[in-house]
């Protein structure tokens, strides 16, 4: 086993660990551990809410999820010799749930969860159609996930980190805060908000304390969106065997990892759409000196996806175009087209006995493929959702005999008061 350089004790919260991680981006958060180019090592990672979500049949924890606490990140990790302008090479050697902990109260101990987030607490990709909080708990057996809340399906997970990133420079951080602040100012009372400004409440900043903590907490960027440094990209294909190249903006790179997923569909469409879990990740790192200029990578990571994804060969695909549910024509709106494709898939699955919420949770968690299939034919963009048929234990294909009606079981828990 690679050397464990960032251990986490499952019996303690994130803020009481031997090594304290962080949940904001800032160039002045000190490195928690150090490695050398060429090193191979293991990190433990906490699920993004640090244990706030439970293995039960209630969605109140999703409704009340503490957004100011995310993400619980392992790091920063200083890579000795890394300088601004380099590319940080990161190989994902292995990733999975908490090793030797196949039962317990924490996501990653033999189970994980998917949530549809309430409109007032982040919302989702389909927030107007699904404004309330719902949850599905998934049980792990080896690499396969099943759920009492979405019966009739089982699938091999595409286990991956939702978030990996280097630290921003002071200049890049200031750019983020300016542009996102300007966006918020266009509609400051919007629910859900247009962006998340710096939030000192619940900030975790490694070993910082006193006035320095207060300054960094007031400036630090939230970790919810993807940005130039990588961040919360939620790319399901960053599986075992993946190689990623990250731009380096500060000395040492100050690399962090978190938000592990047992599985996820393209887009993570329920917001908490992957099967969230804590776990471990084994990495190898190296440097390409001056690589940002050499390869023209001034922002955003490049990656070579791993070849260990599930082998699904047959798909049922749904398409959507850029026309709203009210019939309004939009010009080449690929985002809207993907929403409509997802809604078509949800409507289809309800014909087999699932509730719309069960179908939505399934699309967020299972390894569906989302594609922008046409973005040039005015006025309609076309997007598609590919659903693997083998994940169902009944025939989900259209036929002359009509759809099989399954027992939807206890259904997906809905939060009271919504």
N, C-alpha and C positions, 0 to 999 in steps of 0.2 A: 504494500500500500504506500502511495506517496506520503511524504511528510505532511502532517496536519499542522498548518501554520495559523489557522483561524478557527479554534474550537468553540463550540456552543454547547452549553449544558441545558438540556431540555427542561430541567426542573426550575430554571431561573429565567426571568424576563430579560429582554435584550439589553436593558440598561444596567443589569447586575452581572454581566458576564466578566470573565477574566480579561478579555480584550473587548473594548467597546467599539462598535462600528459607527455608522452615521446614517442619517436620512435626509440630508440636504446636500447640494453641490456648492462647493466654494473652494477656491484655490488654497485657502489658509487652514483647511482642516488637516491636522497632522496625519502622516502615514501611521497606520496601526502596526504594520509588519513590513519587512523588506525582503526582497528576493533579488536574484541575479539573472541576467539574460541566460537562457538555457535551462533554468530550473524547472522542475516538475513538482507540483505541490497540491494539497487538498485544502479546500475551504468548507466549513459548515455554513449553511445559509438558513435563516429563519424565514417562514412565510411572511408575506409583506405586511400583515397586520399584527405580527408578533403574538399570535395565539388568541386573538380576539374572537375568531370564528370557531364555533363548536360543532362537534359531530352529533347533531340532534335533528329533530323534525320541526324546527322553528326557524324563521327568517328574520327575527328581530335583531339578531347580531349583524346581519347584512344591512338592514335598515339603519342601524346605529353605528356602523363601522367607522372607526376613528380615522378619518382621512388625513388629519394633521400629523399622524404618526408614520405614514408611509414615505418611502419603502425602507424596511430594515435591511441595510446593505452591509455586506461583509467587506471590510476595507477601511480606508484606502490602503492599497498595496503599492509601495514604492519599488519600482524596478530600477536598480542601480545603473547609472549611466544613461538613462533616458533623458532626452532634452527636447524642448519644443522644436517641432519640425520633423522629428522622427515618426516612424510608424511602429506601433506596438503590435507585434504578432502574438495572437492568443490561440492556442489549440485547445479545444474541448476534448479531453481524453475520456472522461466518464462523467455521468451525472445521474442522480437518482434520489429516491426518498431517504429518510434518515436511516443509516445503516444499523442493523441489529435492533431496530426499534419498530416492530411491526404492529404495535398496538399502543394506544395512549391518547391523551387529550389534545395533542398538537397535530395540526395538519402536517402530513409527512410521516406520521407514525401509523402506516398501513392504510391511510385514507387521505382524501383531499376534498376540495369543494369548489363549486362554481356558483357565482351569484349574479342575479340581475339587480343592478343597483337602482335605488329609488331616485326619482328625478331630483329631489331636493338634496341628494347626497352623491352627486357625481353623474347620475343618469347612465345611459348606455347608448349604443349605436342606434337603437330603435326606441329611443326614450319616449317619443310621442305615442307610440302604440303600446309600450310597456313601461308605465311610469312608476310602478310599485316594486317593492323588494321581494325577490324570491330566491330560493337556494336549492341546490342539489348537492348531496354528499356522495362521493364516489369511493368505492372500496378497491384496493389494489391487490391483485394476486399475480405475483411476478410482474410482467409488463402489461397486464390486461386490467382495464377498469370496468366496473359495473356499478349501477346505482339503484338503490331502492326507490329513489324519487323519479327515475326515468327508466322504467323496466323495458325489457325486450331488446336491449342493446348491450354489446360488449365490444371493446376495441383495444388494439395495441396503442399505447401512448407514444407520442413523439416528445420524449422528455427533454426539456431544454431550460436554460435560464431566460426569463423574460427581460432581464436587465443586466447589461454589462456596459461599463463606461469608464472613460478617463476623466480627470478633473478639468474644469474649464480654467482658462486664464482669467485674470481680473477683467481684462478687456472683453472677453467673450461673455462672462457672467453679466457685466454691465449691459451688453447688447441684448441678452435675453430679457433682462428685467425691463429695459426700455421698450422693446417691441411688444412684449406681453402686457406690460402696463398700458401701452397705447391701445391695444386691442380691448382690454377690460374697460377702458374709459369710454369706448363706443357704446357700451350697454352695461353699466356697472351693477345693475340690479338683476341681471339675467339669471334664471334658474333653469338648468345648471349653469354655472359661470362660464364665461368664454375662456378663461385661463385661471391659473392658481398663482397668486402673488406670493412673495416671501411671507412665511408665517413662523414667528418665533415660538409660538406655543407648540410644545412637544418636540422641538428640535433636538436631535441627538447629533453631537459634533465631536465624537471621539473623546480625546483628553482635554479639550478646551474648557476653560472655566473663566469666571469673573467677567471683566469688561470685554475681553477678547471674545468670549462666548456670545455675549449680548450683541456685539458688532456683527459677527458672522451670522448669527441667527436672524438678524434683521435684514441681511443681504442675501443669504443663501437661497438658491433656486430650489423649488420643489422638484421631486424626482418623477412626477407622474408622466410627463410627456417625453417622447424621443426628441433629441436635439442633435446638434453637430457632433457632440462627443459620444454618440451612440445612445446610451440611456435606455429608457423603457420602450424599446422597439417591439417587443413581443413577437418576434419572428419565430414561428414554430419550427422552422428548418434549421435552427442553430442547435442541432442534435450532436450526439457523439461523433467525433471525426471532423467536426467543423473547424475551419481556420478563419479567424477574423483579424482584420488589420485596422487598428484604431489610430486616429490622429493623436499626437501628443502635444499638449498645450502648456504643461508646467514641468519643471524639473522633476524627474522620477515618475512621471505619468500619473501617479496616484489613481490606480485602477480599482474599481469596485464591482461586485457581483451581488445579485439577489433576485427575488421574485421568481423562484423556480416553479416550473409547471410540469405536471405529469403528462399532460396532453393539452392540445389547444387546436381550434380551428382557425383558419386564416382570418385575421381581422380582430380576434378576441372580442367578438361583437357584443357580448353582454357587459363589457367593461372589466368585470372580474370573470372573463370568459374562459381563460385557461383553467385547468384543474390545479388550483393553488396548493402548494405544499412547501414545507421545509425539507432540507435534504443536504446533500453533499455535491461538490463538483471538483473534479480533478483537472488541473490546467497545466499547460506548458507555455512559457512566454519567451519571447526573443525580441530583438530590435532590428529594424531596417533604418540605419542612420541616414538622416536627410530624406527619408522616404516620402514625406508629404510633397516636397517639391519634385522629386524624381518622378513620381507617379501622378502628380496633379491632384492629390487628395488633400485639399485644404479643409474639408469638412466632411462629416459622415463616414461611417465605416464601410469597408469592402468586406465581403466574406465569401468563402468557398464552403457550401453546405456539406454536411456529412452524408454518408451513404448508408446509414443505418435506419432509415425511416421505414414504417410499415409498408408491406407490399400489397397494396390494394389495387386490383386490376379492373374492377367493374364499378362504374359510377352512374348515378342518376343526377343529371345537371339541370339547374334552374337558371333562367335568364331574367334580366330586368333591364328596363330602359329609363331614361331620365325624364319621366313624367310623374308628377306627384299623385298621391292617392286621390286628390281632388280634381285631377285631370289637367293641372297646369303644366304646360310645356316648359322645360328648362333646357338651356343650351349646353350640350355635352357635359352634363353633370355626372361624372363617374361615381361619385360618392352616393348620390341619389340612386343611380342605377344598381349599385351593389345592395343598397337598402331594399330596393324592390325585389331583387333576386332572393335575398334572405327571406322577405315576407312571403314570396311565392313558395319557398321551401317549407316554411312554417305552416302555411295554409294547407299544403299538400299533406304534411304529416298528421294534421288534425283529422284527416279522413280515415286514419287508421286507429283512432281512439286517443291519441295524445292531446293534452291541453295545449293551447298556444305557448304557454310558459314552459312546459316540458320540452316542446320542440325547439324553442329558442335556446334553452339551456344546453340541449344536445348539440346544436350547431356551434355554440361557443366552445364546447369541450372536446368534441370528436375531431379527428384530423380531416375536416373538410378542406377543400381547396377553393380559394377565391381568385377570380381572374378578371382583369379588365380586358374584355374580348374585342371591343371596338371603341376607339376614342376619336375617330376622325369623320364619321358620317353624320353631318349636321342634319337635324338638331339633336339626334338621340345618341348618347353614349350607350353602350351595351356592356353589362357586367354579368358574370356567371358564378354560380356556386355549385361545386361538384361534391356530391354526397356519396361516400363509399357504400355500396349496397350490402357488402359482406358484414357490416357491423350489426345488422339486424338479425334476430333469430326467426324472422318471418320474411316472406317475399314482399318487398316494398315497391316492386316495379308495377306499372300500370298493366292491367289485364282485363279481358272481357268479363271475368267473374267478379270484378270489383275488389275493393280493398278489404283485407282481413282486418277485423276489429279486435284489437288487443285489450287486455285488462290494464288500464293505466296505473293500477296500484294506488298507493296513498297519495300520489301526486306530488308536485313541488310545493314545499311550504311557502306560504305568503305571510309577510309581516303584518301583524295586527295594527290597526290604526292608520293604514294606508288608504 
